Amino acid sequence: MKYLAFFIFYCTSLFASDGFISTLELKERLHDPKLLLLDVAPNSTYKISHITNAVHVDINLFVDAESTQLKSAKDVGEYLRDLGLRNDSQVVIYGRATSQDQLSTSYLAFILLSHGFSNVSLLDGGYMAWVFENELLVSTETFSKEQEGDFEAKRNENFFITSNEINQNLESMKLLDSRKSSEYFGTSLSKGVIGVGHIPSAQSSFYQDKFLSDFTLRIEEELELLFVEGHKLHKDDTIVVYGTDARGASMNWYLLYQHLGFRDVKLYEASMQEWGNDSELPLRKFLWECGK
């Protein structure tokens, strides 16, 4: 039965969007006028060196500093057009070999997907993988698209979920906690969070476990076994992903939605910065929860 479930999942996943692109594929598309290559590293790092024709993105410009959540669709759309995003663009996002950059790539992808743009991929292995194979195809010159963007952003609320919705539907949803296992278990605190532990029924699923030490993605079979056999997720499940904040939750969300083809995956944008700081919301600690 286990292998039958895996086979069914594997076959259906073949139709999922390929959320990652190899350095070889990117090299073949590098001078395609429709390519919009986005670098999420700090601007100081971008200026030192970046992939040829890459446009720098400041992720913080999408986020309201006070609420730490995304700005309005109007503001998001304006910034995306400033970057040169067009309706027929092919977006590839990359960063450096740091946790911050890695999560910034998936968070930017989430912003795009949740606002109506679907043709997006992440560069597997990021900048270091590119330099290892294409060390001459880098630049120190700031690059921007000559053609103005025309994409109109529209926020899709089906990608988001609130604490009230989670609290009222804990038994019917599958929840994944993207933080380190010690934060999930309750033996260490998450940054800016008073409460310890995790949302009831949530399973521990640290996002970095899906990657190797060089920041390249694990093979497809391992990811499928992890999510299907390990977390007992099914294609028709409503899945909620959270972390310390939205950025920390975004990679698991991206892997499930864009790479593996799960359709009903929601990101709890406020995440533990809200839930863990609200004494009225329940937390569990010193407990490992299994899939059901």
ABEGO torsion letter per residue (X at the ends): XAAAAAAAAAAAAAABBBABBBAAAAAAAAABAABBBBBABBAAAAAABBBBGBBBBBAAAABBAAAGBBBBAAAAAAAAAAAGBBAABBBBBBBBBBAAAAAAAAAAAAAAAAAGBABBBBBBGEAAAAAAABAABBBABBBBBABBBABBBBBBAAABBBAAAAAAAAAABBBBBABBAAAAAGABBBBGBABBEBBBGBBBBBAAAABBAAGBBBBAAAAAAAAAAAAGBBAABBBBBBBABAAAAAAAAAAAAAAAGBABBBBBAAEAAAAAABAABBBBBGBBBBBX
